[in-house]
Amino acid sequence: MSLTLHYKGKSTEFSYQIGKRRLVTSVVLLCGLLLVSSRSTYQVEESHARIDFAKSGLMQQRQEVDELKQTTQQQLAGIMLKLAEVQSEITRVNALGARLVEQAGLNQDEFSFNQLPPIGGPVDESVVTIKGTNEILSKIDSALETLDSKTQQLAALESIMLNHHILEEASLAGRPIESGWLSSYYGVRKDPFTGMPAMHKGIDFAGKEGEAVVSTGAGLVTWAGERYGYGQLIEIDHGDGIVTRYGHNKAVSVKIGDVVTKGQEIALMGSTGRSTGAHVHYEVLKNGRQQDPLPFVYRER
């Protein structure tokens, strides 16, 4: 089998005969060229399709990020507005508290509504903040701490001015120190060791280590020594179910069974037990339950 190609022109005429083997080879080569050509075209079209799909996905993500940005900006604006309202309320409370302190004739250093009391505690290194939010979070934390402090101060003022929980039969009066200042109130506060809210069942008077700690009333010493959390502790029974406690002492000056008088030195101020610095933790108990000691501290002798 063969294929004859014949060409006849005006001045040229020729014939070309292709054998069977050569014909098959030519057909195969032609098909290969057509296949390669079509495959190359398909790959180009497929690549274009993939690029278009990727571009579409990126554009959609860009739109979603823009929407998230707008929402976040609106939320931050709302937070800052609310924070401004809180700070305005704190200013109003400061003015009210200062007037009440003046009217009650109290020590303005112990009821200062113009600044926060010194606080302490460990830093939680597990908390990770996003860059740019530190300032806002710091302002919020500061506002919350200020509100907590002002709430405690106002509650203390209320307790003193309204003479809450004063027991007429109790003879306690005055401070458990000769020099120093009131540094922490009775009630819920942020624990300086854990950072979590915790009930503070007494009040703290800070001062210099070694300063005298005195009894706020006559009574019988029922504890003089180490107790968990309190460090070196003095406990005095004043009768009628009234007991006072003086914790974190550097040293004790009395022993169990001693009879003490009001104003007598019973210990030296220290920072033993669960304490962050030199101070006296002062508690008043009635029938085994802690009371707010502030009304006793400010009651007339």
Protein Blocks (a to p, Z undefined) as FASTA:
>chain_A
ZZddddddfkbccdddddfklmmmmmmmmmmmmmmmmmmmmmmmmmmmmmmmmmmmmmmm
mmmmmmmmmmmmmmmmmmmmmmmmmmmmmmmmmmmmmmmmmmnopafklmcckbccdded
dddfkbccdehjlmmmmmmmmmmmmmmmmmmmmmmmmmmmnopaiafkbccecjfbfbdc
dfbdcdddddfklopacddfbdcddddehiacddfbdcddfbgcddehjlpaddddebjh
iacddehiabdcbdehiacdehiafbdcddehjdfbdcddddddeehiacdfklmmmpcZ
Z
